[in-house]
Amino acid sequence: MKVHRSSIILLVLLGISGGTSLLKAQSVAEEFDSLHFRSIGPATMSGRISDLAVYEANPAIYYAATAHSGLWKTTSGGALFEPLFQDEGLIALGDVAISQTDPDLVWVGAGESNNRQTTSWGGGVYKSTDGGQTFNHMGLEDSRHINRILIDPRDSEVVLVAATGPLFGSGGDRGVFKTTNGGDSWTKVLEVDDDTGANALVRSSTNSNTLYASTYQRRRNACCMNGGGPGSGVWKSVDGGDNWSRVTGGGFPDGPLGRIEVDVYGRDDQVVYALVEGPRVGGNGPGGRDQSEDGEVENLTGLYRSQDGGATWTLMSNTNPRPMYFSQVRVDPVDPDRVYMGGVGLHLTVDGGETFATDAARLTHDDVHAIWINPKNPDHVLIGNDGGLAVSWDASRTWSFLPNLPVGLFYHVNYDMERPFNVCGGMQDNYSWCGPSATRQNVGITNYDWYQVRGGDGFVAMPDLRNPRIVYAESQGGNMVRRDVVTGESKSIRPSATNVVNHLQGDRYRWHWDTPFIRSPHDPGVLIAAAQKVFRSSDRGDSWVAISPDLSSGADRDTIRTMGVLNSEVTIARNDGISNWPTLVSLAESPASAGVYYTGGDDGTVNVSRDGGASWQSVGDRLPDAPHMGWVSEVVPSSFSAGRVYVTIDNHLSNDYDPYVWVSEDFGMTFRSITEGLEGENVRTLTEDHRNGDVLYVGTETGIFLSLDRGESWRRLRANLPTVRVDEITLHQRDNAMIVATHGRALFILDHLEPIQEYVAATEFDARLFSVPTALQFKMMDDKNEEFWGHQYFVGENPPAEAIMQYYLDDEVGELSLRIRDESGHLVREL
């Protein structure tokens, strides 16, 4: 198949005469590879950074490993970044390491190790010998999550890896691994059990044979989090990592413990800090507490200090912000009493840990996960957080944010009906925003073109299709507002006891972190939301009616065991990030039949109502070979057939990475599986094409897959899209554009879907011109003054200013001509 694309200036379509030119046919390697996804950003709020690796001889050269966005390299101190590690199978990263003797030697560990409910996994360790331009896979594929890599400064063929292991199940590659031949083979040098992996790994700067590691026992699933156990601890090696001894006694807590981070003072390796998570810290919902609360259980959590190489320890402070998610401690290279700690804010002590300031990075984003202190100039500090990168040149007194990394973690995306249309979406810990799909500026779409519509963790941001100044936006836990973007007025509209007209006394609504919130496809003024019940509003959210009973399984998570422990008895990071369970996580109304509703739960439940919510039927048990209590990621009723509905389950939270997609033609009474071609992909989202019901799109951990035969077979839709996690695919019905919410590379737009929608019909011909989309004529401007901005900025890509014609050729040709005629058949121009 050959899909070709040419641009013709707008004047030609307006009948302006001109000379004839020939269009040469271009060869393409794969179907649809000539299509182009536009990266529109934004970068003003960036995304989560996992780790930093800096070339100390020239700190303008460094790498940022991101939680979901691959690897980014700068050789200019952050003025410009180059995206690397974008095309590998899984691009979520936990760590990056650079050789200080050869800056072209770079290792990355795939799979983030910050353990939140949205954490993505990876496929082992990778090595580059050309500065990150290419990578070779070096093994440990079953580790899933890697937290630290150490390159031996004496011999770069010797590398140690702290593999945390699968977050959602047991087994896999866990512990500390060592290679002496550059990754050709590995030896596991530190092992505890099938539930315990390695977290920290640090080497003495004064004696390369002395190393410390921490082990970490933890498990997460859809309902629960158990963040510790007897496997967690600190270990020491004095022979370069070949043998390890567990640190016990001398004031170090016995446990059970959770996540532990370790660092060694650079000028005296007898000074060691350990940041320890003990019982009763964190858990129970969206986040942990800054420190444990004193009570019946001894408070073991906090910062411990050793003055004798780990033989004895002193608890300096109970401060340890949400260790499951942060757990970072870094000692100043010239002052053993000055210590930085990650957390919601950057924590800093100047008295060895007795007291902490919690706002050492004022005017930067919260949630610090990566800290680097220049060993030759400790005034130079880099941090990575949930909002990107920041740099200080005065030991954390002032900071500069780097606004040029388009690594946003979007959950959802919507659009309005303006011309050009605007897009709105919510991002992990980075609010909800709206911005243009295109601008009249030649420079493109800048960070300044975006505006905030809701704070917190952003999720749904949904413009009113009849009034563009109104946006419905949502933050975590179903906190919905109606916002006037002109006046800035916002009103809370979350269903509650005060605005649900049929609220039952004593009823408590269980909102999921990412609450389903939609508008009716039949009336954009009707809003629908779901907790464990479904709510409907016909007055823009001022009042609601509960139109269902509790549609969840009603299971009690305190009776569920995680790593063998009853959830009610978990004492470390219990349920961290999971405020409520079970809840509804997917919701839809049939576009083909008003009042037909479907819901999906985080406990495997699927329900349907065919009478506007008056009655409901459970159909989840009709999904053949469905996993027990799987996460129902989508319920998608068809626009083309009233009884057709698609259901997807993403079961990775149960350590199951297989695809689950079904279709029903009878309102869910019977289902059949449609997964051929999706092997090895977990399905997060599904979208039916709005013009051709045979065309389906799914978003997975690695990108977009396409079906041209209503799910009978699937193929990857790659073009120029990275192998990035896709959380939602939205189609603009008027403009026929695909808007992609990626959880790692912000937003992409694929304009003009005609080649996909009309491909099957086109293959009946030797040559076929796809339907020509309407072009919008406007004058481009150059008044942004970008020539004065320097280099440290991001610009999203505008669509071509010309009209677009796309065509299909059954076979390659040397040259071809394209004739354009007016409505009466007269030849206007030949190209």
URPETA-V368660 format. One record per pair of residues at least 6 apart in sequence whose ideal C-beta (glycine too) atoms are under 7 Angstrom apart, sorted by the first residue. I is the first residue (numbers start at 1). J is the second residue. Records with the same first field share a line. If there is no record, write none. Layout:
I: J ; J
This chain:
1: 31
2: 25 ; 28 ; 808 ; 809 ; 812
3: 28 ; 32 ; 34 ; 755 ; 806 ; 808
4: 25 ; 26 ; 34 ; 807 ; 809
5: 34 ; 806
6: 23 ; 805
7: 800 ; 802 ; 804
8: 802 ; 803 ; 805 ; 831
9: 802
10: 775 ; 777 ; 802 ; 803
12: 18 ; 820 ; 829
13: 775 ; 803
15: 822 ; 828
18: 829
20: 830 ; 831
21: 831
22: 815 ; 817
23: 816 ; 818 ; 831
24: 815
25: 809 ; 812 ; 813 ; 816
27: 812
28: 34
31: 715
32: 717 ; 719 ; 755 ; 756
33: 718 ; 719
35: 719 ; 750 ; 755
36: 719 ; 720
37: 719 ; 720 ; 721 ; 740 ; 748 ; 749 ; 750
38: 748 ; 749 ; 797 ; 799
39: 406 ; 745 ; 748 ; 796 ; 797
40: 437 ; 445 ; 747 ; 749 ; 796 ; 797
41: 406 ; 445 ; 447 ; 746 ; 747 ; 794 ; 796
42: 406 ; 408 ; 433 ; 435 ; 447 ; 450 ; 746 ; 796
43: 403 ; 404 ; 405 ; 406 ; 447 ; 794
44: 403 ; 447 ; 450
45: 387 ; 408 ; 427 ; 430 ; 431
46: 387 ; 388 ; 405 ; 407 ; 408
47: 66 ; 69 ; 388 ; 407 ; 408 ; 409 ; 744
48: 66 ; 67 ; 369 ; 386 ; 409 ; 428
49: 64 ; 66 ; 369 ; 370 ; 384 ; 385 ; 388 ; 389
50: 65 ; 66 ; 67 ; 93 ; 94 ; 95 ; 112 ; 369 ; 370
51: 65 ; 94 ; 95 ; 96 ; 370
52: 62 ; 64 ; 370 ; 372 ; 382 ; 384
53: 62 ; 63 ; 96 ; 97 ; 98
54: 62 ; 372 ; 382
55: 61 ; 62 ; 98 ; 100 ; 103
56: 100 ; 375 ; 376
59: 374 ; 380
60: 75 ; 76 ; 77
61: 75 ; 103
62: 74
63: 71 ; 72 ; 73 ; 96 ; 98 ; 106 ; 132
64: 72 ; 384 ; 389
65: 71 ; 93 ; 95 ; 96 ; 108
66: 72 ; 93 ; 407
67: 92 ; 112 ; 114
68: 92 ; 120 ; 409 ; 725 ; 743 ; 744
69: 91 ; 407 ; 744 ; 745
70: 83 ; 84 ; 85 ; 86 ; 91 ; 93 ; 722
71: 84 ; 85 ; 93 ; 96 ; 108 ; 132
72: 81 ; 82 ; 83 ; 84 ; 405
73: 81 ; 82 ; 84 ; 132
74: 80 ; 81
78: 389 ; 391 ; 402 ; 792
79: 791 ; 792
80: 791
81: 404 ; 405
84: 132
85: 91 ; 108 ; 135
86: 722 ; 723
87: 722 ; 723
88: 126 ; 135 ; 723
89: 123 ; 702 ; 723
90: 110 ; 121 ; 122 ; 123 ; 701 ; 702
91: 722 ; 723 ; 724 ; 744
92: 110 ; 111 ; 112 ; 120 ; 121 ; 122
93: 108 ; 109 ; 110 ; 112 ; 122
94: 109 ; 110 ; 111 ; 112 ; 113 ; 122 ; 145 ; 146 ; 147
95: 108 ; 109 ; 146 ; 147 ; 148 ; 149
96: 106 ; 108
97: 107 ; 149 ; 150 ; 151
98: 106
99: 105 ; 151 ; 156
100: 153
101: 156
102: 156
103: 131
104: 129 ; 130 ; 131
105: 129 ; 156
106: 128 ; 131 ; 132
107: 125 ; 126 ; 127 ; 149 ; 151 ; 159
108: 126
109: 125 ; 146 ; 149 ; 161
110: 122 ; 123 ; 124 ; 126 ; 146
111: 121 ; 122 ; 143 ; 144 ; 145 ; 146
112: 119 ; 120 ; 145
113: 145 ; 146 ; 147 ; 164
114: 325 ; 369
115: 167 ; 218 ; 220 ; 324 ; 325
116: 325 ; 577
117: 220 ; 513 ; 577 ; 578
118: 428
119: 167
120: 701 ; 725
121: 144 ; 145
122: 144 ; 145 ; 146
123: 141
124: 137 ; 139 ; 140 ; 141 ; 143
125: 138 ; 139 ; 140 ; 146 ; 149 ; 161 ; 183
126: 135 ; 136 ; 137 ; 138
127: 135 ; 136 ; 138 ; 183
128: 134 ; 135
138: 183
139: 183 ; 186
140: 161 ; 163 ; 173 ; 177 ; 186
142: 172 ; 173
143: 163 ; 165 ; 172 ; 173
144: 165 ; 166 ; 167 ; 172
145: 164 ; 165 ; 167
146: 161 ; 162 ; 163 ; 164
147: 162 ; 164 ; 199
148: 162 ; 200 ; 201
149: 159 ; 161
150: 159 ; 160 ; 201 ; 203
151: 159
152: 158 ; 159 ; 208
153: 208
154: 208
157: 180 ; 181 ; 182
158: 180
159: 179 ; 183
160: 176 ; 178 ; 201 ; 241
161: 176 ; 177
162: 176 ; 198 ; 199 ; 200 ; 201 ; 213
163: 173 ; 174 ; 175 ; 177 ; 197 ; 198
164: 197 ; 198 ; 199 ; 216
165: 172 ; 173 ; 174 ; 197
166: 172 ; 655
167: 220
168: 220 ; 221 ; 652 ; 653 ; 654 ; 655
169: 655
170: 194 ; 195
171: 194
174: 196 ; 197
175: 188 ; 190 ; 191 ; 192 ; 197 ; 198
176: 189 ; 190 ; 198 ; 201 ; 213 ; 241
177: 186 ; 187 ; 188 ; 189
178: 186 ; 187 ; 189 ; 241
179: 185 ; 186
189: 241 ; 242 ; 244
190: 198 ; 213 ; 235 ; 244
192: 215 ; 231
193: 231
195: 217 ; 219 ; 229 ; 231 ; 563
196: 215 ; 216 ; 217 ; 231 ; 232
197: 215 ; 216
198: 213 ; 215 ; 216
199: 214 ; 215 ; 216 ; 259 ; 260 ; 261
200: 212 ; 213 ; 214 ; 260 ; 261 ; 262
201: 211 ; 213
202: 211 ; 212 ; 262 ; 263 ; 264
203: 211
204: 210 ; 264 ; 269
205: 266 ; 269
206: 269
207: 269
208: 240
209: 238 ; 239 ; 240
210: 238 ; 269
211: 237 ; 241
212: 234 ; 235 ; 236 ; 262 ; 264 ; 272
213: 235 ; 244
214: 233 ; 234 ; 260 ; 261 ; 262
215: 231 ; 232 ; 233 ; 235
216: 232 ; 259 ; 260
217: 228 ; 229 ; 231 ; 232
218: 226 ; 227 ; 228 ; 258
219: 226 ; 562 ; 563
221: 562 ; 653 ; 654
222: 581 ; 602 ; 629 ; 631 ; 653
223: 557 ; 560 ; 578 ; 581
224: 557 ; 560 ; 562 ; 567 ; 575 ; 578
225: 283 ; 573 ; 574 ; 575 ; 576 ; 577 ; 578
226: 562 ; 563 ; 565 ; 570
227: 258 ; 259 ; 282 ; 324 ; 572 ; 573 ; 576
228: 256 ; 257 ; 258 ; 277 ; 572 ; 573
229: 256 ; 563
230: 255 ; 256
232: 255 ; 256 ; 257 ; 258 ; 260
233: 246 ; 247 ; 255 ; 257
234: 247 ; 252 ; 260 ; 262 ; 274
235: 244 ; 245 ; 246 ; 247
236: 244 ; 245 ; 247 ; 310
237: 243 ; 244
247: 310
250: 311 ; 312 ; 313
251: 312 ; 313 ; 314
252: 304 ; 313
253: 276 ; 278 ; 300
256: 279 ; 572
257: 276 ; 277 ; 278
258: 277 ; 323 ; 324 ; 572 ; 573
259: 277 ; 323 ; 324 ; 327
260: 274 ; 275 ; 276 ; 277
261: 275 ; 327 ; 328 ; 329
262: 272 ; 273 ; 274
263: 273 ; 329 ; 330 ; 331
264: 272
265: 271 ; 331 ; 336
266: 333 ; 375
267: 334
268: 336
269: 309
270: 307 ; 308 ; 309
271: 307 ; 336
272: 306 ; 309 ; 310
273: 303 ; 305 ; 329 ; 331 ; 339
274: 304
275: 303 ; 320 ; 327 ; 329 ; 341
276: 300 ; 301 ; 302 ; 304
277: 301 ; 320 ; 323 ; 327 ; 572
278: 292 ; 299 ; 300 ; 301
279: 297 ; 300 ; 571 ; 572
280: 292 ; 293 ; 297 ; 571
281: 288 ; 289 ; 292 ; 301 ; 320 ; 323 ; 572
282: 288 ; 289 ; 322 ; 323 ; 324 ; 573 ; 576
283: 573 ; 574 ; 575 ; 576
284: 574 ; 575
285: 575 ; 579
286: 476 ; 513 ; 577 ; 579
287: 322
288: 322 ; 324 ; 573 ; 576
290: 319 ; 321
291: 301 ; 302 ; 318 ; 319 ; 320
292: 299 ; 301 ; 318
299: 318
301: 318 ; 320
302: 315 ; 316 ; 317 ; 318 ; 319 ; 320
303: 316 ; 317 ; 319 ; 320 ; 329 ; 353
304: 313 ; 314 ; 315 ; 316
305: 313 ; 314 ; 316 ; 352 ; 353
306: 312 ; 313
316: 352 ; 353 ; 354
317: 353 ; 354 ; 356
319: 347 ; 356
321: 343 ; 344 ; 347
322: 343
324: 573 ; 576
326: 342 ; 343 ; 368 ; 369
327: 342
328: 341 ; 342 ; 368 ; 369 ; 371
329: 339 ; 341
330: 340 ; 371 ; 373
331: 339
332: 338 ; 339 ; 373 ; 378
333: 373 ; 375 ; 378
334: 378
337: 350 ; 351 ; 352
338: 350
339: 349 ; 353
340: 346 ; 347 ; 348 ; 371
341: 347 ; 356
342: 368 ; 369 ; 371
343: 358 ; 368
344: 366 ; 367
345: 358 ; 359 ; 361 ; 366
346: 360 ; 361 ; 368 ; 383 ; 396
347: 356 ; 357 ; 358 ; 360
348: 356 ; 357 ; 360 ; 396
349: 355 ; 356
360: 396
361: 368 ; 383 ; 390 ; 396 ; 399
363: 399
364: 385 ; 390 ; 399 ; 401
365: 385 ; 386 ; 387 ; 388
366: 385 ; 386
367: 385 ; 386 ; 429
368: 383 ; 385
369: 384 ; 385
370: 383 ; 384
371: 383
372: 382
373: 381
374: 380
378: 395
379: 393 ; 394 ; 395
380: 393
381: 392 ; 395 ; 396
382: 389 ; 391
383: 390
386: 428 ; 429 ; 430
387: 430
388: 401 ; 402 ; 405
389: 402 ; 405
390: 399 ; 400 ; 401 ; 402
391: 399 ; 400
392: 398 ; 399
402: 792
403: 447 ; 793 ; 794
404: 792 ; 793 ; 794
406: 745 ; 746 ; 794
407: 744 ; 745 ; 746
408: 427 ; 430 ; 746
409: 427 ; 428 ; 743 ; 744
410: 425 ; 426 ; 427 ; 727 ; 741 ; 742 ; 743 ; 746 ; 747
411: 426 ; 428 ; 459 ; 514 ; 727 ; 728 ; 741
412: 425 ; 426 ; 459 ; 460 ; 728 ; 741
413: 423 ; 425 ; 728 ; 730 ; 739 ; 741 ; 747
414: 424 ; 425 ; 461 ; 462 ; 463 ; 730
415: 421 ; 422 ; 423 ; 463 ; 730 ; 732 ; 739
416: 422 ; 463 ; 465 ; 468
417: 465 ; 734
418: 468
419: 776
420: 436 ; 437 ; 438
421: 437 ; 732 ; 735
422: 434 ; 435 ; 436 ; 437 ; 463
423: 434 ; 435 ; 437 ; 739 ; 747
424: 432 ; 433 ; 434 ; 453 ; 461 ; 462 ; 463 ; 471
425: 432 ; 433 ; 461 ; 741 ; 747
426: 432 ; 458 ; 459 ; 460 ; 461 ; 474
427: 458
428: 457
429: 457
430: 458
431: 452 ; 454 ; 455 ; 456 ; 458
432: 453 ; 454 ; 458 ; 461 ; 473
433: 450 ; 451 ; 452 ; 453
434: 450 ; 451 ; 453 ; 461 ; 471
435: 445 ; 449 ; 450
436: 445 ; 449
437: 749
438: 798 ; 799
439: 445 ; 449 ; 798
440: 778 ; 780 ; 781
441: 781 ; 784
442: 780 ; 781 ; 782
443: 784 ; 786 ; 795
444: 795 ; 796 ; 797 ; 798
445: 795 ; 796 ; 798
446: 784 ; 795
447: 793 ; 794
451: 485
453: 461 ; 471 ; 473 ; 483 ; 485
454: 461 ; 473 ; 474 ; 475 ; 481 ; 483
455: 475
456: 475 ; 476 ; 479
457: 475 ; 476
458: 475
459: 474 ; 475 ; 514 ; 515
460: 473 ; 474 ; 517
461: 471 ; 473
462: 471 ; 472 ; 519
463: 471
464: 470 ; 524
465: 524
466: 524
469: 484 ; 485 ; 486
470: 482 ; 484
471: 483 ; 485
472: 480 ; 482 ; 527
473: 481 ; 483
474: 480 ; 515 ; 517
476: 513
477: 511 ; 513 ; 515 ; 579
478: 494 ; 511 ; 515 ; 529 ; 531
479: 494
480: 493 ; 494 ; 517 ; 529 ; 541
481: 490 ; 491 ; 492 ; 493
482: 491 ; 493 ; 540 ; 541
483: 490
493: 541 ; 542
495: 509 ; 529 ; 535 ; 544
497: 503
499: 542 ; 543 ; 544
500: 535 ; 544 ; 546
501: 543 ; 545
502: 545 ; 546
509: 531 ; 532 ; 533
510: 531 ; 532 ; 580 ; 583
511: 531 ; 580 ; 583
512: 580 ; 583 ; 584 ; 585 ; 602
513: 579
514: 585
515: 529 ; 530
516: 529 ; 530 ; 584 ; 585 ; 586 ; 587
517: 529
518: 528 ; 587 ; 588
519: 526 ; 527
520: 526 ; 528 ; 589
521: 589 ; 591
522: 594
525: 538 ; 540
526: 536 ; 537 ; 538
527: 537 ; 540 ; 541
528: 534 ; 535 ; 536 ; 587 ; 589
529: 535
530: 584 ; 587 ; 599
531: 583 ; 584
532: 550 ; 551 ; 552 ; 583 ; 584
533: 546 ; 548 ; 549 ; 550 ; 551
534: 547 ; 548 ; 587 ; 597 ; 599 ; 613
535: 544 ; 545 ; 546 ; 547
536: 544 ; 545 ; 547 ; 613
537: 543 ; 544
547: 612 ; 613
548: 609 ; 613 ; 616
551: 584 ; 599 ; 601 ; 605 ; 607 ; 616
552: 582 ; 583 ; 584 ; 601 ; 603 ; 605
553: 582 ; 601 ; 603 ; 605
555: 582 ; 603
557: 567 ; 581
558: 566 ; 567 ; 568
559: 566
560: 567
562: 570
581: 602
582: 601 ; 602 ; 603
583: 601 ; 602
584: 599 ; 600 ; 601
585: 600 ; 601 ; 602 ; 631 ; 632
586: 599 ; 600 ; 632 ; 633 ; 634 ; 635
587: 599
588: 598 ; 635 ; 636 ; 637
589: 596 ; 597
590: 596 ; 637 ; 642
591: 637 ; 639
592: 637 ; 638 ; 639 ; 640 ; 641 ; 642
593: 642
595: 611 ; 612
596: 609 ; 610 ; 637
597: 609 ; 613
598: 608 ; 635 ; 637 ; 645
599: 607 ; 635
600: 606 ; 632 ; 635 ; 647
601: 632
602: 631
603: 629
604: 620 ; 626 ; 628 ; 629 ; 630 ; 632
605: 618 ; 620
606: 619 ; 620 ; 623 ; 632 ; 635 ; 647 ; 668
607: 616 ; 617 ; 618 ; 619
608: 616 ; 617 ; 619 ; 667 ; 668
609: 615 ; 616
610: 667
619: 668
622: 668 ; 669 ; 670 ; 671
623: 647 ; 662 ; 671
624: 671 ; 673
625: 673
626: 649 ; 660
627: 649 ; 651 ; 654 ; 656 ; 660
630: 649 ; 651 ; 660
631: 649 ; 650 ; 651 ; 653
632: 647 ; 649
633: 648 ; 649 ; 650 ; 683 ; 684 ; 685
634: 648 ; 685 ; 686
635: 645 ; 647
636: 645 ; 646 ; 686 ; 688
637: 644 ; 645
638: 644 ; 645 ; 688 ; 693
639: 688 ; 690 ; 693
640: 693
641: 665
643: 665 ; 666 ; 667
644: 663 ; 664 ; 665
645: 664 ; 667 ; 668
646: 661 ; 663 ; 686
647: 662 ; 671
648: 660 ; 661 ; 683 ; 686
649: 660
650: 682 ; 683 ; 684
651: 660
652: 682
657: 680 ; 682
659: 675 ; 678 ; 679 ; 681 ; 682 ; 683
660: 683
661: 673 ; 674 ; 675 ; 678 ; 683 ; 686 ; 698 ; 711
662: 671 ; 672 ; 673 ; 674
663: 671 ; 672 ; 674 ; 711
664: 670 ; 671
674: 711 ; 712
676: 712 ; 713 ; 714
677: 713 ; 714 ; 715
678: 705 ; 714
681: 700 ; 701 ; 702 ; 705
682: 700 ; 701
683: 698 ; 700
684: 699 ; 700 ; 726 ; 727
685: 698 ; 699 ; 726 ; 727 ; 728 ; 729
686: 696 ; 698
687: 697 ; 729 ; 731
688: 696
689: 695 ; 696 ; 731 ; 757
690: 731 ; 733
691: 757
692: 757
693: 710
694: 708 ; 709 ; 710
695: 707 ; 708 ; 756 ; 757
696: 707 ; 710 ; 711
697: 704 ; 706 ; 729
698: 705
699: 726 ; 727 ; 728 ; 729
700: 726
701: 725
702: 723
703: 716 ; 718 ; 721 ; 723 ; 724 ; 726
704: 717 ; 721 ; 726 ; 729 ; 740
705: 714 ; 715 ; 716 ; 717
706: 714 ; 715 ; 717 ; 756
707: 713 ; 714
708: 759 ; 760
721: 748
722: 745
724: 742 ; 744 ; 745
725: 742 ; 743 ; 744
726: 740 ; 742
727: 741 ; 743
728: 741
729: 738 ; 740
730: 739
731: 738
732: 739
736: 752 ; 753 ; 754 ; 773
737: 749 ; 750 ; 751
738: 749 ; 750 ; 753
739: 747 ; 749
740: 747 ; 748
741: 747
742: 748
751: 799
752: 773 ; 804 ; 806
754: 770 ; 771 ; 773 ; 806
755: 770 ; 806
758: 770 ; 771
762: 768 ; 770 ; 808
766: 810
767: 807 ; 808 ; 809 ; 810
768: 807 ; 808
769: 805 ; 807
770: 806 ; 807 ; 808
772: 805
773: 804
775: 803
780: 801
817: 830 ; 831
818: 831
819: 827 ; 830
820: 828 ; 829
821: 827 ; 828
822: 828
